[in-house]
């Protein structure tokens, strides 16, 4: 009497009792339908048997599926991709093959698979679409080499996605390059400023061209103090005008004498600026507004025109005077390729919209609190 099969024998899939070499031979059959059916059978076997498979069996099944994957529908490939993405022991060659599929299929693997090596990721970045690059930029952890490959694409969307990823490692040299690029690419500024690995010296550089809100983040998170900001702004002014800013005491004495003789006015201040006598202009405007000269210096070289427009409006300057001041001052902070006349027109539009009463209120706030950033925050919240 023959022995009846055990329950474990009867429940085991019939294909599991076939030799994998035989399955590999079946994978070479020409029938598309037969290959698709075999694909689903081997796929289920790979995931159902789990830890019971040896490394050789797992690799061979991966090879079979890699050969067959082009013969199955996208929905089947998507299902495979989701399963592979969560399996740390998934066959590497199969994972790489699916990762190079169309993005709807490849996405879960590109974002989550721990099996993809840096070399494979870099190759995908170089060879596949922007959508593939964006998916990789969203991985939980990204090495410096993969980050560099993503940045080398030159695609702004990809770079922004990478910068927004706190798990992306980016070398100091690359961050320096991106900070420099942020002078021209506004979209890089906010994600750069919000990175905790941004070197301190680069945070100081960015003060000259980021917005007031981002400057507040730099000062609060990266703890760049007012003295450092002053040094940065002063350096920018000196590079542009070739004048020293350590002679403000002398300048203050001069403008106080002018004010005492009722000779301090917008025409005189404008002549100071035209002649490159920046300390005299700063001290003069500060005297008219009862502000610290160092605060006026920051206002003068602030990349945005809002603060300067408010100061000039509070001082009672005419629009034509403000226009000339903007043209002279903005040259120091103009970005490469930026149209100075367009910047002047934009500043004029802001100047026209500001009511004298509002400008006076903001100037009063500047007097009450010497912290420039605080004043700018007040300015932004009021607009």
C-alpha positions in Angstrom: 0.0 0.0 0.0 1.5 3.3 -1.0 2.0 6.1 1.5 -0.4 8.9 1.3 1.1 12.4 0.9 1.4 14.5 4.0 -0.6 17.7 4.4 2.5 19.8 3.9 3.1 18.0 0.6 -0.4 18.6 -0.7 -0.5 22.3 0.2 2.9 23.1 -1.3 2.5 24.6 -4.8 3.2 22.1 -7.5 5.7 24.4 -9.1 7.8 24.3 -6.0 8.6 20.7 -6.6 9.9 21.6 -10.1 13.6 22.2 -10.5 14.4 25.9 -10.9 16.6 25.1 -13.9 13.5 23.7 -15.6 11.6 26.9 -14.9 14.5 28.8 -16.4 14.1 26.7 -19.5 10.4 27.5 -19.6 11.1 31.2 -19.4 12.8 30.9 -22.8 9.6 29.6 -24.5 8.3 31.9 -27.2 4.6 31.9 -26.2 3.9 35.3 -24.6 0.9 34.0 -22.8 2.9 31.1 -21.4 5.7 33.4 -20.3 3.2 35.7 -18.6 1.6 32.8 -16.7 5.0 31.5 -15.7 6.0 35.0 -14.5 3.0 35.1 -12.1 3.8 31.6 -10.8 7.4 32.4 -10.1 6.6 35.7 -8.6 4.1 34.2 -6.1 6.6 31.4 -5.3 9.4 34.0 -4.6 7.3 35.9 -2.1 5.3 33.1 -0.6 8.2 30.8 0.3 10.1 33.7 1.8 12.9 32.6 4.2 12.6 29.0 2.9 14.5 29.9 -0.3 18.2 29.7 -0.4 20.2 32.6 -1.8 20.8 30.6 -5.0 17.1 29.9 -5.4 16.2 33.5 -4.8 18.8 34.7 -7.3 17.6 32.2 -9.9 14.0 33.2 -9.5 15.0 36.8 -9.8 16.8 35.9 -13.1 13.6 34.2 -14.4 11.4 37.2 -13.5 13.9 39.6 -15.0 13.7 37.7 -18.3 9.9 37.7 -18.2 9.1 41.1 -16.9 8.8 42.8 -20.3 6.0 40.3 -21.2 3.6 41.3 -18.5 1.1 44.2 -18.2 2.0 47.4 -16.3 -0.4 46.5 -13.5 1.4 43.2 -12.9 4.8 45.0 -13.0 3.5 47.6 -10.5 2.5 44.9 -8.1 5.9 43.4 -8.4 7.6 46.7 -7.8 5.6 47.3 -4.6 6.6 43.9 -3.3 10.3 44.3 -4.2 10.5 47.7 -2.7 9.7 46.3 0.8 12.0 43.2 0.5 15.6 43.8 1.7 16.5 40.4 0.2 15.0 41.0 -3.2 17.2 39.9 -6.1 19.4 42.8 -7.0 19.3 42.4 -10.8 15.5 42.2 -10.8 15.2 45.3 -8.6 17.5 47.3 -11.0 15.5 46.1 -14.0 12.2 47.2 -12.5 13.7 50.5 -11.3 14.5 51.3 -14.9 10.9 50.7 -16.0 8.5 53.5 -16.7 8.0 55.8 -13.6 4.5 54.5 -12.7 6.1 51.1 -12.2 9.5 52.1 -10.9 8.4 54.7 -8.4 8.1 52.6 -5.2 11.5 51.0 -5.8 13.2 54.3 -6.5 11.8 55.8 -3.3 12.1 52.9 -0.9 14.2 49.9 -2.0 17.3 49.3 0.2 18.6 46.9 -2.4 19.5 49.6 -4.9 23.2 50.4 -4.6 24.5 54.0 -5.2 26.0 52.9 -8.5 22.6 51.8 -9.8 20.9 54.9 -8.5 23.5 57.2 -10.2 23.1 55.3 -13.5 19.3 55.8 -13.3 19.8 59.5 -12.6 22.0 59.8 -15.7 20.0 57.7 -18.1 16.3 58.0 -17.1 13.7 60.7 -16.9 13.2 63.7 -14.7 10.5 61.8 -12.9 13.0 59.1 -12.0 15.4 61.7 -10.7 12.7 63.3 -8.6 11.7 59.9 -7.1 15.3 59.3 -6.1 15.6 62.8 -4.7 12.8 61.8 -2.3 14.6 58.7 -0.8 14.8 58.7 3.0 18.6 58.6 2.8 20.8 59.7 0.0 24.6 59.6 -0.1 26.8 62.5 -1.2 27.6 60.7 -4.5 24.0 60.3 -5.4 23.2 63.8 -4.4 26.0 65.1 -6.6 24.6 63.1 -9.5 21.2 64.7 -9.0 22.7 68.2 -8.8 24.7 67.5 -12.0 21.4 67.1 -13.9 21.1 70.9 -13.7 17.4 70.5 -13.3 16.0 73.1 -10.8 13.1 70.9 -9.8 15.4 68.0 -9.0 17.8 70.2 -7.0 15.0 71.8 -5.0 13.6 68.4 -4.2 17.0 67.2 -3.0 17.6 70.3 -0.9 14.3 69.8 0.8 15.2 66.3 1.8 16.8 66.4 5.2 18.1 62.9 4.7 20.2 63.8 1.7 23.9 64.2 2.4 25.5 67.0 0.4 29.2 67.9 0.5 30.3 71.3 1.8 31.8 72.1 -1.6 28.5 71.4 -3.3 26.6 73.4 -0.8 28.9 76.3 -1.5 28.2 76.0 -5.2 24.5 75.9 -4.6 24.6 79.0 -2.3 26.4 80.8 -5.1 23.8 79.7 -7.6 21.0 80.9 -5.2 22.0 84.5 -6.1 20.4 83.8 -9.5 18.0 81.0 -8.7 15.5 82.2 -6.0 14.0 78.7 -5.6 17.2 77.4 -4.1 17.3 80.0 -1.3 14.6 78.8 1.1 15.5 75.1 1.1 19.2 76.0 1.5 18.5 78.3 4.4 16.4 75.6 6.1 19.1 73.0 5.9 20.8 72.3 9.3 24.0 71.3 7.6 24.5 74.6 5.9 28.0 75.8 7.0 28.1 79.0 9.0 30.3 80.9 6.6 27.7 80.2 3.8 24.9 81.5 5.9 26.7 84.8 6.2 27.1 85.0 2.4 23.4 84.5 1.9 22.4 87.5 4.0 23.1 89.8 1.1 20.5 88.4 -1.2 17.8 86.4 0.7 14.5 87.9 1.8 13.8 89.3 5.3 11.9 86.2 6.3 14.7 83.9 5.3 17.2 86.2 7.0 15.2 85.8 10.2 15.5 82.0 9.9 19.2 82.3 9.3 19.7 84.4 12.4 17.4 82.3 14.7 18.3 78.8 13.5 21.9 79.2 12.4 22.5 81.9 15.1 24.3 84.4 12.9 24.4 87.5 15.1 24.0 91.2 14.1 27.7 91.9 14.2 28.4 89.3 11.6 25.5 90.7 9.4 27.0 94.1 9.7 30.4 92.9 8.6 28.8 91.1 5.6 26.8 94.1 4.5 29.7 96.5 5.0 31.9 94.3 2.9 29.4 94.3 0.1 29.1 98.1 0.2 32.9 98.5 0.3 33.4 96.2 -2.7 30.8 98.2 -4.7 31.7 101.8 -3.7 35.3 101.4 -2.6 34.6 103.4 0.6 35.4 102.6 4.2 32.6 102.4 6.7 34.6 102.9 9.9 34.4 106.7 9.5 30.7 107.1 10.4 31.6 109.1 13.5 33.1 111.8 11.3 30.2 111.6 8.9 27.7 111.9 11.8 29.4 115.1 12.9 29.2 116.6 9.4 25.5 115.8 9.0 24.7 117.1 12.5 26.3 120.4 11.5 24.4 120.4 8.3 21.2 119.8 10.2 21.9 122.5 12.7 22.3 124.9 9.8 19.1 123.6 8.1 21.2 122.4 5.1 20.4 118.7 5.5 17.9 117.7 2.9 17.2 115.0 0.2 19.1 117.0 -2.4 22.3 117.1 -0.3 22.0 113.4 0.6 21.5 112.4 -3.1 24.7 114.3 -4.0 26.5 112.4 -1.3 25.5 109.1 -2.8 26.2 110.2 -6.3 29.8 111.1 -5.3 30.2 107.7 -3.5 30.2 109.3 -0.1 28.2 106.4 1.3 28.9 107.0 5.0 27.7 110.6 4.7 24.5 109.4 3.0 23.9 106.8 5.7 24.6 109.2 8.5 22.4 111.9 6.8 19.4 109.6 6.3 19.8 108.2 9.8 19.8 111.8 11.2 16.6 112.7 9.3 14.9 109.6 10.6 16.5 109.5 14.0 17.9 106.0 13.3 21.2 104.4 13.8 23.5 104.7 10.8 24.2 101.0 10.8 20.5 100.3 10.5 20.3 102.7 7.5 23.3 100.8 6.0 21.4 97.6 6.1 18.3 99.2 4.6 20.4 100.7 1.8 21.9 97.4 0.8 18.9 95.2 1.5 18.3 93.2 -1.8 14.6 93.9 -1.7 13.4 97.5 -2.2 10.7 97.6 0.5 12.7 98.8 3.5 14.5 101.5 1.4 11.1 102.7 0.0 9.7 103.0 3.5 12.7 104.9 4.8 12.7 107.3 1.9 8.9 107.8 2.2 9.3 108.4 5.9 12.0 111.0 5.2 9.6 112.8 2.8 11.8 112.1 -0.3 10.3 112.7 -3.8 9.9 109.7 -6.1 12.5 111.0 -8.5 15.0 111.1 -5.6 14.1 107.6 -4.5 14.5 106.3 -8.1 18.0 107.6 -8.3 18.9 106.2 -4.9 17.6 102.8 -5.9 19.6 102.9 -9.1 22.8 103.7 -7.2 22.3 101.4 -4.3 20.9 98.4 -6.1 24.0 98.1 -8.3 25.7 96.6 -5.2 23.2 93.8 -4.8 22.1 93.3 -8.4 22.3 89.7 -9.5 24.1 88.6 -12.7 21.9 89.2 -15.7 19.3 91.1 -13.7 18.0 94.3 -15.4 18.7 97.4 -13.3 15.9 99.4 -14.9 13.4 96.6 -14.2 14.5 96.6 -10.6 14.1 100.4 -10.4 10.6 100.2 -11.9 9.6 97.5 -9.4 10.9 99.6 -6.6 9.0 102.7 -7.8 5.8 100.8 -7.9 6.3 99.8 -4.2 7.2 103.4 -3.3 4.0 104.7 -4.8 1.9 102.2 -2.9 3.3 103.1 0.5 1.3 105.7 2.5 3.4 108.3 4.4 1.5 107.4 7.6 2.5 103.8 7.2 6.1 104.7 6.5 6.2 106.9 9.6 4.8 104.1 11.7 7.4 101.6 10.5 10.2 104.1 11.1 8.9 104.6 14.6 9.1 100.8 15.2 12.7 100.9 13.9 13.5 103.5 16.5 11.9 101.5 19.3 13.7 98.3 18.6 17.3 98.5 17.3 17.2 94.9 16.1 16.9 95.2 12.3 15.4 91.8 11.8 12.7 92.5 14.4 11.9 95.6 12.5 11.7 93.8 9.2 9.4 91.2 10.7 7.1 93.9 11.9 7.2 95.4 8.5 6.2 92.1 6.8 3.4 91.4 9.3 1.9 94.8 8.7 1.8 94.6 4.9 
